Amino acid sequence: MKIRFVLCALVLLIASTVSWSSGQEEGGSSGRGKYLAAQGLIIPREEVRVNSYIASIDYNYPFPEETVGVHLYTGHRQMVAGGQEEILQIGIQAGKVPFQDLPPMNLAFVIDHSGSMAGQDKLEWVKQAFEVFIRQVRDIDFVSLVIFDNRAEVVFPSTRMNTAEKRTRFKRTVDEIMPAGGTNLVVGLKLGYEQVMSNYRKEYTNRVLFLTDGMGTSGGILEMADSYRQIGINVSTIGVGRGFDHKLMRELAKSGGGSSRFIADAEEMEKIFGSELDRMVVPTARDLKMELEFLLPVQDIETWGYNHRIDGQKVTFSQATLHHGDYETIVVRFVLPPQKSVGEIPLFRFQMHYEDLDGKNCRWGPQEIYTNVVEAESQLAGYSNSRVLRAGTMLFFAEGLTRIADVYFAGRGELVKINELRNQLFEEAKAHTEEIESITYEELTSPEVVALEGQFNQRVRTAMDMTVETRKVLLNAKIRLDVDAFDDEIQILNNYIKTLGGELELGDEQIDLAMVQTELYPAYGAQTLDQQLQLLFQEVVLELQQVSSGKLAVSGFSQKDGQESALIALLNEKAVSDLTGLEQLRILERSKLEAVLAEQELALSDLVDTENAIQIGRLMAADLLLTGTVIEMTRSVIIFSRIIDVASGEIESAAQVIIPKNADLERLLST
């Protein structure tokens, strides 16, 4: 019955509003976003933490020979004289040694076993994760286990894990944990600290790992964490599920000198307690202070990733602790205004100070990074450096989620008003008819209702369009990087399309059509093909000039469908002519490439696949491999190159141009 639908709709709206507001304290991350979107929810702006999305990617920064390494990347090797927006990425990578060589550990696991932990098998995740942990704990390590709900209890006192019997007893204790009661965060954490304190040793890593899925009694908890941090006992926090107080957990980790993680599934839990335990527990450096100074006047500086302060052309960053084997990423976005001169120009200077575990003051830098200012109508389409491409795409995605949320949730008031008006119309109808059952849904309307429905549907349609466009950018970056990048983020957007499509009452075919849209129309359509190719190959040459020496194999460009064309011939000819001047690199003969391809029964088009390309590069004993791909779309053509480090298998650069189709380009593609 339509009347029942209207009344229920108001109830559902109220219930949903409660659900949305309950998560305001939680931050967003790929895991958190995936969790919410899978339930058919649009992530509210306040839950989208851009820092978390950027930090969720392992950018594979090279490990340092010393305690800490720093790696500086810009989105492009060149910037146009007319001015452009640019991204700078700073990668901080801690050194790593085998787990068995780490300093001894004194750990207390504090596990929330309140009734809510029964949901989604969260306690089972914990139990499975401890299976991994107990296999790698060492004889020198102390371990204790505290469980808490309304009360706290030590179920495994601090014990040196130097016998098989102790390991078995610990595992049996974990298996016996059952959900019950409420959530008192303070008593659980206090008892965990006491267990670490019972075997405190200065030469040990003394740490509490605090896991909860809820919100509860927390008065004075930050002050407690700060006081124990000052005596050398830190706390790292692990949030599980939807209801935990993410803001409190982050502040608790900060006050306690540790790190904070959100766990979305059993696999992530096993990583935290297994292969990535050292990244949660073992410090490598403390009191990190960094300074970025722009040497060219820039505008609109924004940054993500660390505590920071912007003062004119200087940005300072600070971080209390960097953990063993961990990586941190700083992203800085800025605008370079129009420049009067062209050529190689210093762009910024970066330096860092920190304290190692022996209390020694250490310094990295200062190091200057240059950029090449060139005359061009516009910049390249997207970022060229592969790491910046990942970080910049994740930044675009996270900001896209906030924009979608702003549009979508702005319509909630309209929906409330529609339901209020319809219920009012229902009450008026009851006063004028005895046969209320005969009133249809369509009769409960008015010009105001129609207008509000139109506004609401337009907002949802706009959110849908924004989702589709955001998804296109992620798909483009994924193709260029040719790795399993952005899968979780694309899944979030897929779920958004289904959710928004359902609200718009779209059919399955219309939703499927939105899912297959991939074409990014070029933002810079005024430049000619020659101008865009000039930009593309300048970027390639500038990237290769950073290499001091080595052997370069050039496979050239191929179309994704394997077809030959005049455009492919033009690109390959230009590649050969532009790379000739690279004196520090020895370019391997084309005949050697063709011989290896024949031996492996592969065609040039097979090198679109990065694994194939790396295999061929290794057989040729090349250090670097340059490949290129042409993808014909409906209204445009995408051309991108890849520079692949053969030894590491990393794509170092993926410069791209997107060219709108015209008659000349069509001829080049067809001949």
LINMO-V748210 format. One record per backbone hydrogen bond with DSSP energy under -1.0 kcal/mol. NH is the residue of the N-H (numbers start at 0). CO is the residue of the C=O. E is the energy in kcal/mol with one decimal. If there is no record, write none. Layout:
BEGIN
NH/CO/E
NH/CO/E
END
This chain:
BEGIN
4/0/-1.6
5/1/-2.0
6/2/-2.1
7/3/-2.7
8/4/-2.4
9/5/-1.3
10/6/-1.4
11/7/-2.8
12/8/-2.2
13/9/-2.2
14/10/-2.5
15/11/-2.7
16/12/-2.4
17/13/-2.1
18/14/-2.0
19/15/-2.7
20/16/-2.4
21/17/-1.8
22/19/-1.2
23/20/-1.6
25/22/-1.3
32/28/-3.6
33/29/-2.5
34/30/-2.0
35/31/-2.1
36/32/-2.9
37/33/-1.9
38/35/-1.3
39/36/-1.9
40/35/-1.6
46/43/-1.8
47/44/-1.9
48/46/-1.0
52/48/-1.6
53/49/-2.3
54/50/-2.5
56/53/-1.0
68/92/-2.8
70/90/-2.2
72/88/-2.5
74/86/-2.1
78/371/-2.8
80/373/-2.9
82/79/-2.0
83/335/-1.5
85/333/-2.8
87/331/-3.0
88/72/-3.2
89/329/-2.9
90/70/-3.2
91/327/-3.1
92/68/-2.5
93/325/-3.0
94/66/-2.7
100/97/-1.9
101/98/-1.6
105/204/-3.0
106/141/-2.8
107/206/-2.0
108/143/-2.6
109/208/-3.0
110/145/-3.1
111/210/-2.0
112/147/-2.6
114/180/-2.4
116/113/-2.0
117/114/-1.6
118/115/-1.4
120/117/-1.2
121/118/-1.8
122/116/-1.5
124/120/-1.8
125/121/-1.7
126/122/-2.3
127/123/-2.5
128/124/-2.4
129/125/-2.1
132/128/-2.1
133/129/-2.7
135/132/-1.4
136/132/-1.5
140/137/-1.3
141/104/-3.0
142/158/-2.1
143/106/-1.6
144/155/-2.5
145/108/-3.3
146/152/-2.5
147/110/-1.9
148/150/-2.7
152/146/-2.7
154/144/-1.8
155/144/-1.7
158/142/-2.1
160/140/-2.7
161/159/-1.9
166/162/-1.6
167/163/-2.4
168/164/-2.4
169/165/-2.4
170/166/-2.4
171/167/-2.4
172/168/-2.2
173/169/-2.2
174/170/-2.3
175/171/-1.1
176/173/-1.7
179/112/-3.0
183/148/-2.6
185/216/-1.3
187/183/-1.3
188/184/-2.3
189/185/-2.7
190/186/-1.8
191/187/-1.8
192/188/-2.5
193/189/-2.0
194/190/-1.8
195/191/-2.0
196/192/-2.6
197/193/-1.5
198/195/-1.2
199/196/-1.4
203/200/-1.5
204/103/-2.8
206/105/-2.3
207/233/-2.6
208/107/-2.9
209/235/-2.8
210/109/-3.0
211/237/-2.0
216/182/-1.5
220/217/-2.1
223/219/-1.9
224/220/-2.1
225/221/-2.2
226/222/-2.2
227/223/-2.1
228/224/-2.0
229/225/-1.6
231/228/-1.4
232/227/-2.6
233/205/-2.1
234/255/-1.2
235/207/-2.6
236/258/-2.1
237/209/-2.8
238/260/-3.0
239/211/-1.9
240/262/-1.1
245/243/-1.5
246/24/-1.1
248/244/-2.4
249/245/-2.5
250/246/-2.3
251/247/-2.8
252/248/-2.2
253/249/-2.3
254/250/-2.8
255/251/-2.3
256/253/-1.0
257/252/-2.9
260/236/-2.2
262/238/-3.2
268/264/-1.7
269/265/-2.3
270/266/-1.6
271/267/-2.2
272/268/-2.0
275/270/-3.0
276/273/-1.5
279/276/-1.3
280/276/-1.4
281/277/-1.5
283/321/-3.4
284/321/-1.9
285/354/-2.9
286/319/-2.6
287/318/-2.6
288/352/-3.0
289/316/-2.5
290/350/-2.5
291/314/-3.1
292/348/-2.9
293/312/-2.7
294/346/-2.6
295/346/-1.2
298/334/-2.7
301/332/-2.6
303/330/-2.3
306/317/-1.0
308/315/-2.1
310/313/-3.1
313/310/-1.8
314/291/-2.9
315/308/-2.5
316/289/-2.3
317/306/-2.0
318/287/-2.1
321/284/-2.8
323/281/-3.9
324/94/-2.2
325/322/-2.0
327/91/-2.8
329/89/-2.7
330/303/-2.2
331/87/-2.9
332/301/-2.7
333/85/-2.4
334/298/-2.7
335/83/-2.9
338/80/-3.2
342/372/-2.7
344/370/-3.1
346/368/-3.0
347/368/-1.5
348/292/-2.6
349/366/-2.4
350/290/-1.7
351/363/-2.8
352/288/-2.9
353/361/-2.0
354/285/-2.7
355/359/-2.4
358/355/-2.1
361/353/-3.5
363/351/-3.0
366/349/-2.4
368/347/-2.6
370/344/-2.8
371/76/-1.5
372/342/-2.8
373/78/-2.4
380/655/-1.4
383/74/-2.6
384/74/-1.7
385/651/-1.7
388/384/-2.5
389/385/-1.8
390/386/-2.6
391/387/-3.6
392/388/-1.8
393/389/-2.2
394/390/-2.4
395/391/-2.5
396/392/-2.5
397/393/-2.7
398/394/-2.6
399/395/-2.1
400/396/-2.3
401/397/-1.6
402/398/-2.1
403/399/-2.7
404/400/-2.5
405/401/-2.4
406/402/-2.0
407/403/-2.9
408/404/-2.9
409/405/-1.0
410/407/-1.3
411/408/-1.2
414/410/-2.0
415/411/-2.3
416/412/-2.3
417/413/-2.4
418/414/-2.2
419/415/-2.4
420/416/-2.7
421/417/-2.5
422/418/-2.4
423/419/-2.1
424/420/-2.7
425/421/-2.2
426/422/-2.2
427/423/-2.2
428/424/-2.4
429/425/-2.0
430/426/-1.1
431/428/-1.2
435/433/-1.1
437/434/-1.6
438/435/-1.5
443/440/-1.1
444/442/-1.8
449/445/-2.8
450/446/-2.3
451/447/-2.4
452/448/-2.7
453/449/-2.2
454/450/-2.1
455/451/-2.7
456/452/-2.7
457/453/-1.9
458/454/-1.9
459/455/-2.3
460/456/-2.6
461/457/-2.6
462/458/-2.6
463/459/-2.3
464/460/-2.6
465/461/-2.5
466/462/-2.0
467/463/-2.3
468/464/-2.3
469/465/-2.4
470/466/-2.3
471/467/-1.7
472/468/-1.5
473/469/-1.7
474/470/-2.4
475/471/-2.4
476/472/-2.2
477/473/-2.3
478/474/-2.1
479/475/-2.1
480/476/-2.2
481/477/-1.9
484/482/-2.3
489/485/-2.8
490/486/-2.1
491/487/-2.0
492/488/-2.0
493/489/-2.4
494/490/-2.4
495/491/-2.1
496/492/-2.4
497/493/-1.9
498/494/-2.7
499/495/-3.4
500/496/-2.4
501/497/-2.1
502/498/-1.8
503/499/-1.9
504/501/-1.1
505/500/-2.9
510/506/-2.1
511/507/-2.7
512/508/-2.1
513/509/-1.8
514/510/-1.6
515/511/-1.1
531/527/-2.2
532/528/-2.6
533/529/-2.1
534/530/-1.9
535/531/-2.3
536/532/-2.6
537/533/-2.0
538/534/-2.0
539/535/-1.7
540/536/-2.5
541/537/-2.6
542/538/-2.0
543/539/-2.3
544/540/-1.9
545/542/-1.4
546/543/-1.5
551/585/-2.8
552/623/-2.6
554/625/-2.2
555/625/-1.1
557/627/-1.6
559/629/-2.0
561/558/-2.1
565/667/-1.0
566/667/-1.8
568/564/-1.9
569/565/-2.4
570/566/-2.4
571/567/-2.4
572/568/-2.3
573/569/-2.2
574/570/-2.3
575/571/-2.0
576/572/-2.1
577/573/-2.6
578/574/-1.7
581/578/-1.8
582/580/-1.7
584/581/-1.0
585/549/-2.8
587/551/-2.7
592/588/-1.2
593/589/-2.5
594/590/-2.1
595/591/-2.1
596/592/-2.5
597/593/-2.2
598/594/-2.2
599/595/-2.0
601/596/-2.6
605/602/-1.3
606/603/-1.8
607/604/-1.5
608/605/-1.3
612/608/-2.1
613/609/-2.8
614/610/-2.2
615/611/-2.3
616/612/-2.6
617/613/-2.3
618/614/-1.9
619/615/-1.7
620/617/-1.2
621/616/-2.8
622/550/-2.3
623/550/-2.2
624/643/-1.9
625/552/-2.8
626/641/-2.3
627/555/-1.6
628/639/-2.9
629/557/-1.8
630/637/-2.8
632/635/-2.8
636/658/-2.3
637/630/-2.7
638/656/-2.7
639/628/-2.2
640/654/-2.2
641/626/-3.1
642/652/-1.9
643/624/-2.8
644/649/-2.9
645/622/-2.0
648/644/-2.4
651/642/-2.9
652/642/-1.2
653/383/-3.2
656/638/-2.5
658/636/-2.8
660/634/-2.5
665/661/-2.4
666/662/-1.9
667/663/-1.9
668/664/-1.8
669/665/-1.3
END
